[in-house]
C-alpha cells in the first residue's frame, strides 16, 4: 500500500486534499485513503509520474495527484500494477472474441452437416416409399446404391468445405493479426501475445494456435509477476531501512539535546563559581579578625544545602571536563594523559589550603567517576 505525503483528488463534484494519505489497488478498483473512488477500467490511460508525483486521469472526469514516499520506484510499481490489471481485462476480452469466432466456424460446419443429414433422410424416405413392390426391388437397390454414392460424395464435399472454411478463417485471422502487429508499438505489452498467435496460426488449426499462444503468454506473465514481486520486496525493505534510520536519528537527536542541557547546567554552575572567586579576589586581603568570621560564614555556607549542591556540581563539572578528552584519545596516549591529570590535581602541588582542599575533592571524584574507571580497565586490558 503506497504511502503519500501529499494527496489531492477531484472526482466530479467531490474534491479533497490531505498531507498524509495512502492510495491502493484492490480487486480492479482504486482506493484513496481506504475509500473506493474509481475502477481501473475508467482510466483514460496509464498513470503518469515525473519522479515523486503520480497523476491519474479518468475518462469519466476527475483526477488524482499523489506524492509517494518511495519516490520514482514506488510510482513505477503503481503504474505497473495498473497496467497488469488492464492487461488481464484486455486478455479476457480477446479470449472471448476468439471463442466467438471459433463458435461461428463450428456453427457453419454444423449447419452444413445438418443439411446433408436432411438430404439423406429425404432419400431414405423416398426409397422406403418406392419399395412397395417386389418387381421394383432391383431398381430400388440400384437407386439406393446410386444415392448412397451421392450421399458419400456430398459428405466428402461437406468435409472439403469445412476444411476450406477453416483454412480461409485461419488465413483471414493471420492477415488480421499481421495488420495488428504492424500497428502495435514495440513497447506494447500485447505485442508478444499477438506475435505468438500470428506465428502459431500457420502451424495448425486456429484452436491449437490459441491454446499454444495462451500457454506461452501465461508463462511470460508468471515470470513478470515474479520479477514484480521481487522488486516490491526490495522497495519494502528500502522503506523499512529508511524508517529505522529516521528513528535512530531522532533518538540520537534527543540524546544530544539531553547532553546539551546537562552541559548548559554545568556551564552555568562553573560561571557562578567563577564569579564568586573573582568577587573574592577583588575584595583583596581580609582583616585579622575576619578569619573567624570567614570560617563561621564558611561553616554556615556548608550547612546550607543549595551551596553544598552548587559546590558538588562544580567539582563534578571539573571532573567531566578532565575525563572528556579520555573518551576521544587513543589507547597509546591515554595513560600519559591520565598521569598528566593526576599531576595537575595532586594536593601537594597546590599553592594554598583552599586549592589543596579542592584538589582533594577532585581526586576523590575522579576515583568515583565511571568513565575514569572504565578507561583504566580498558588500558589494563590493552596492556595485558
Legacy VTK file of the C-alpha trace (Angstrom):
# vtk DataFile Version 3.0
C-alpha trace
ASCII
DATASET POLYDATA
POINTS 384 float
0.000 0.000 0.000
1.871 3.127 -1.183
2.035 5.943 1.348
1.742 9.569 0.192
2.989 12.759 1.870
0.597 14.877 -0.223
-2.675 13.577 -1.732
-5.269 15.571 -3.713
-8.277 14.412 -5.758
-11.039 15.943 -7.881
-13.701 13.387 -8.829
-16.754 15.132 -10.239
-18.237 17.429 -7.602
-16.114 15.908 -4.856
-12.742 17.458 -4.039
-10.269 16.689 -1.287
-6.702 17.076 -0.148
-4.590 15.601 2.680
-0.963 15.873 3.705
-0.610 12.242 4.815
-2.612 9.553 2.998
-2.483 6.326 1.038
-3.523 5.125 -2.415
-4.002 1.444 -3.288
-5.342 -1.022 -5.909
-7.745 -3.783 -4.771
-9.925 -6.013 -6.977
-9.696 -3.840 -10.121
-10.567 -0.661 -8.169
-8.587 2.354 -6.902
-8.909 3.256 -3.215
-7.942 6.690 -1.810
-7.489 6.782 1.988
-9.373 3.464 2.263
-12.409 4.636 0.189
-13.212 3.169 -3.261
-13.143 6.005 -5.795
-12.951 4.630 -9.360
-12.381 1.430 -11.308
-9.087 0.918 -13.153
-11.030 0.373 -16.381
-12.199 4.019 -16.116
-8.631 5.334 -16.513
-8.109 7.354 -19.674
-4.587 5.935 -19.862
-1.787 4.583 -17.694
-0.889 6.800 -14.699
1.869 9.347 -15.328
4.635 10.406 -12.949
7.580 12.825 -13.034
9.681 11.454 -10.226
7.823 11.517 -6.896
4.440 12.895 -8.125
1.893 10.390 -9.542
-1.156 11.575 -11.557
-4.219 9.534 -12.534
-6.745 10.811 -15.125
-10.179 9.181 -15.630
-12.218 9.076 -18.823
-15.417 9.815 -16.883
-13.929 13.027 -15.442
-11.649 13.670 -12.478
-8.041 13.241 -11.483
-5.900 12.160 -8.507
-2.425 13.525 -7.670
-0.201 11.923 -5.038
3.385 12.391 -3.846
4.526 8.864 -2.875
7.025 8.116 -0.098
9.066 5.641 -2.166
9.744 8.193 -4.947
10.032 7.174 -8.579
10.339 3.466 -7.755
7.033 3.455 -5.891
5.369 5.403 -8.755
6.715 2.911 -11.332
5.455 -0.032 -9.262
1.974 1.556 -9.055
1.909 2.136 -12.853
2.955 -1.478 -13.475
0.169 -2.739 -11.189
-2.406 -0.702 -13.156
-1.000 -1.999 -16.454
-1.168 -5.568 -15.169
-4.861 -5.244 -14.255
-5.705 -3.605 -17.605
-3.769 -6.311 -19.435
-5.682 -9.077 -17.652
-9.003 -7.454 -18.579
-7.995 -6.994 -22.239
-6.691 -10.597 -22.469
-10.060 -11.846 -21.179
-11.883 -9.853 -23.903
-9.557 -11.211 -26.627
-10.159 -14.787 -25.468
-13.927 -14.197 -25.652
-13.644 -12.828 -29.232
-11.579 -15.834 -30.349
-14.078 -18.221 -28.760
-16.923 -16.437 -30.573
-15.085 -16.768 -33.924
-14.416 -20.459 -33.332
-18.068 -20.972 -32.361
-19.214 -19.290 -35.581
-16.974 -21.615 -37.652
-18.295 -24.661 -35.828
-21.915 -23.498 -36.230
-21.462 -23.109 -40.019
-19.996 -26.602 -40.208
-22.927 -27.912 -38.146
-25.458 -26.312 -40.476
-23.792 -27.958 -43.486
-23.799 -31.339 -41.745
-27.485 -30.896 -40.780
-28.349 -30.089 -44.401
-26.571 -33.231 -45.618
-28.371 -35.275 -42.969
-31.722 -33.870 -44.119
-30.912 -34.852 -47.705
-30.019 -38.377 -46.633
-33.250 -38.715 -44.620
-35.207 -37.473 -47.658
-33.509 -40.071 -49.860
-34.282 -42.799 -47.363
-37.925 -41.710 -47.223
-38.201 -41.825 -50.982
-36.568 -45.230 -51.100
-38.893 -46.637 -48.454
-41.937 -45.211 -50.315
-40.922 -46.589 -53.696
-40.019 -50.100 -52.463
-43.666 -51.286 -52.288
-43.417 -53.996 -54.897
-41.139 -56.913 -55.484
-40.809 -56.023 -59.139
-39.090 -52.758 -58.332
-36.607 -54.145 -55.765
-33.726 -54.304 -58.182
-34.253 -50.820 -59.494
-34.682 -49.504 -55.943
-31.469 -51.205 -54.853
-29.568 -49.705 -57.723
-31.100 -46.312 -56.989
-30.179 -46.662 -53.336
-26.655 -47.538 -54.349
-26.510 -44.531 -56.613
-27.968 -42.234 -53.982
-25.613 -43.683 -51.365
-22.682 -42.815 -53.569
-24.232 -39.366 -53.968
-24.505 -39.053 -50.201
-20.898 -40.114 -49.820
-19.849 -37.548 -52.384
-21.938 -34.913 -50.590
-20.304 -35.845 -47.266
-16.886 -35.600 -48.921
-17.806 -32.220 -50.324
-19.033 -31.088 -46.885
-15.763 -32.210 -45.290
-13.823 -30.432 -48.024
-15.888 -27.309 -47.481
-15.256 -27.476 -43.758
-11.503 -27.764 -44.322
-11.596 -24.921 -46.829
-13.649 -22.766 -44.451
-11.187 -23.451 -41.635
-8.246 -22.601 -43.890
-9.942 -19.406 -45.035
-10.748 -18.431 -41.451
-7.175 -19.169 -40.347
-5.787 -17.171 -43.275
-8.105 -14.241 -42.530
-7.172 -14.335 -38.863
-3.471 -14.434 -39.694
-3.831 -11.439 -42.026
-5.806 -9.567 -39.372
-3.235 -10.249 -36.662
-0.458 -9.311 -39.092
-2.025 -5.865 -39.584
-2.480 -5.516 -35.826
1.168 -6.475 -35.310
2.267 -3.747 -37.710
0.226 -1.117 -35.879
1.318 -2.114 -32.366
4.380 -0.263 -30.988
7.454 -2.202 -29.910
6.935 -1.273 -26.246
3.350 -2.573 -26.117
2.648 -5.347 -23.594
0.239 -7.022 -26.021
2.837 -7.345 -28.821
4.377 -10.690 -27.624
0.898 -12.266 -27.392
-0.146 -11.093 -30.883
3.213 -12.147 -32.409
2.969 -15.643 -30.866
-0.619 -16.049 -32.087
0.311 -14.873 -35.606
3.190 -17.365 -35.834
1.166 -20.300 -34.410
-1.714 -19.807 -36.877
0.476 -21.145 -39.699
1.339 -24.384 -37.814
-2.132 -25.844 -37.161
-5.776 -25.082 -36.538
-6.969 -21.822 -35.005
-7.931 -23.558 -31.748
-4.474 -25.145 -31.366
-2.813 -21.812 -32.152
-4.873 -20.043 -29.481
-4.094 -22.751 -26.887
-0.333 -22.658 -27.586
-0.290 -18.867 -27.534
-2.140 -18.752 -24.211
0.343 -21.201 -22.694
3.308 -19.115 -23.841
1.706 -15.892 -22.653
0.824 -17.450 -19.288
4.475 -18.390 -18.762
5.627 -14.862 -19.613
3.057 -13.350 -17.227
4.269 -15.627 -14.416
7.870 -14.527 -14.961
6.866 -10.862 -14.964
4.852 -11.346 -11.767
7.868 -12.941 -10.060
10.064 -10.017 -11.122
7.476 -7.515 -9.867
7.185 -9.339 -6.540
10.954 -9.220 -6.053
11.019 -5.505 -6.884
8.199 -4.837 -4.420
10.079 -6.755 -1.707
13.180 -4.659 -2.345
11.132 -1.452 -2.193
9.509 -2.507 1.081
12.941 -3.372 2.531
14.315 0.041 1.479
11.336 1.812 3.054
11.814 -0.181 6.276
15.531 0.709 6.369
14.741 4.385 5.855
12.172 4.343 8.654
14.617 2.602 11.022
17.307 5.123 10.116
14.929 8.020 10.798
14.070 6.543 14.186
17.766 6.201 15.049
18.411 9.786 14.026
15.525 11.005 16.201
16.837 9.068 19.197
20.337 10.454 18.620
18.960 13.986 18.401
17.096 13.530 21.692
20.227 12.187 23.369
22.269 15.148 22.087
19.659 17.615 23.334
19.709 15.981 26.784
23.501 16.097 26.879
23.446 19.717 25.734
21.074 20.653 28.551
23.347 18.910 31.077
26.386 20.728 29.743
24.477 24.026 29.924
23.655 23.360 33.578
27.293 22.564 34.335
28.473 25.643 32.471
26.066 27.784 34.485
27.454 26.348 37.738
31.001 26.983 36.543
30.138 30.580 35.699
28.615 31.133 39.138
31.685 29.662 40.848
33.966 31.750 38.645
32.020 34.907 39.505
32.232 34.057 43.201
36.007 33.513 43.021
36.529 36.726 41.065
34.489 38.658 43.657
36.618 37.168 46.428
39.825 38.124 44.599
38.591 41.681 44.002
37.769 42.047 47.706
41.536 41.860 48.465
43.154 40.736 51.781
40.788 40.481 54.729
41.475 41.972 58.254
42.964 39.853 61.035
39.709 39.335 62.849
37.950 38.432 59.607
39.317 34.894 59.658
36.914 33.739 62.322
34.017 35.440 60.528
35.077 33.852 57.262
35.338 30.440 58.892
31.939 30.957 60.526
30.437 32.035 57.239
32.093 29.071 55.553
30.609 26.757 58.214
27.189 28.307 57.694
27.605 28.022 53.975
28.405 24.341 54.275
25.243 23.863 56.330
23.124 25.329 53.546
22.056 22.612 51.055
21.995 24.882 47.999
25.701 25.977 48.374
26.783 22.404 49.040
24.974 21.192 45.973
26.471 24.014 43.908
29.987 23.187 45.085
29.482 19.457 44.407
28.167 20.283 40.933
31.236 22.481 40.387
33.558 19.580 41.338
31.610 17.183 39.076
31.826 19.609 36.168
35.608 19.895 36.630
35.886 16.085 36.630
33.717 15.872 33.497
35.949 18.388 31.709
39.073 16.410 32.641
37.613 12.986 31.735
36.149 14.196 28.414
39.428 14.022 26.415
39.990 10.449 27.646
36.984 9.233 25.600
38.416 10.575 22.360
42.156 9.849 22.667
43.800 6.618 21.523
44.789 3.804 23.872
48.517 4.520 23.443
48.272 8.123 24.665
45.562 7.528 27.306
47.938 6.557 30.120
50.130 9.621 29.585
47.043 11.874 29.669
45.879 10.294 32.928
49.290 10.877 34.562
49.130 14.484 33.439
45.673 14.910 35.035
46.818 13.279 38.295
49.880 15.522 38.479
47.741 18.597 37.784
45.331 17.905 40.670
47.807 16.448 43.178
47.169 18.116 46.597
50.892 18.595 47.303
51.277 20.618 44.114
48.665 23.239 45.076
49.644 26.797 46.219
47.147 27.224 49.113
44.979 25.327 51.539
41.801 26.070 49.589
43.411 24.793 46.397
44.575 21.632 48.203
41.036 21.043 49.522
39.576 21.482 46.053
42.244 19.216 44.526
41.494 16.514 47.113
37.775 16.653 46.264
38.550 16.467 42.537
40.835 13.444 43.073
38.124 11.685 45.092
35.519 12.425 42.432
37.916 11.139 39.733
38.264 7.818 41.548
34.449 7.546 41.794
33.881 8.553 38.159
32.692 5.664 35.971
34.438 6.946 32.812
37.758 7.163 34.709
37.411 3.582 35.973
36.276 2.336 32.519
39.252 3.946 30.779
41.558 2.412 33.414
40.186 -1.093 32.811
40.486 -0.600 29.034
44.129 0.478 29.456
44.877 -2.589 31.646
43.283 -4.938 29.116
45.266 -3.393 26.250
48.455 -3.731 28.265
47.671 -7.333 29.061
LINES 1 385
384 0 1 2 3 4 5 6 7 8 9 10 11 12 13 14 15 16 17 18 19 20 21 22 23 24 25 26 27 28 29 30 31 32 33 34 35 36 37 38 39 40 41 42 43 44 45 46 47 48 49 50 51 52 53 54 55 56 57 58 59 60 61 62 63 64 65 66 67 68 69 70 71 72 73 74 75 76 77 78 79 80 81 82 83 84 85 86 87 88 89 90 91 92 93 94 95 96 97 98 99 100 101 102 103 104 105 106 107 108 109 110 111 112 113 114 115 116 117 118 119 120 121 122 123 124 125 126 127 128 129 130 131 132 133 134 135 136 137 138 139 140 141 142 143 144 145 146 147 148 149 150 151 152 153 154 155 156 157 158 159 160 161 162 163 164 165 166 167 168 169 170 171 172 173 174 175 176 177 178 179 180 181 182 183 184 185 186 187 188 189 190 191 192 193 194 195 196 197 198 199 200 201 202 203 204 205 206 207 208 209 210 211 212 213 214 215 216 217 218 219 220 221 222 223 224 225 226 227 228 229 230 231 232 233 234 235 236 237 238 239 240 241 242 243 244 245 246 247 248 249 250 251 252 253 254 255 256 257 258 259 260 261 262 263 264 265 266 267 268 269 270 271 272 273 274 275 276 277 278 279 280 281 282 283 284 285 286 287 288 289 290 291 292 293 294 295 296 297 298 299 300 301 302 303 304 305 306 307 308 309 310 311 312 313 314 315 316 317 318 319 320 321 322 323 324 325 326 327 328 329 330 331 332 333 334 335 336 337 338 339 340 341 342 343 344 345 346 347 348 349 350 351 352 353 354 355 356 357 358 359 360 361 362 363 364 365 366 367 368 369 370 371 372 373 374 375 376 377 378 379 380 381 382 383
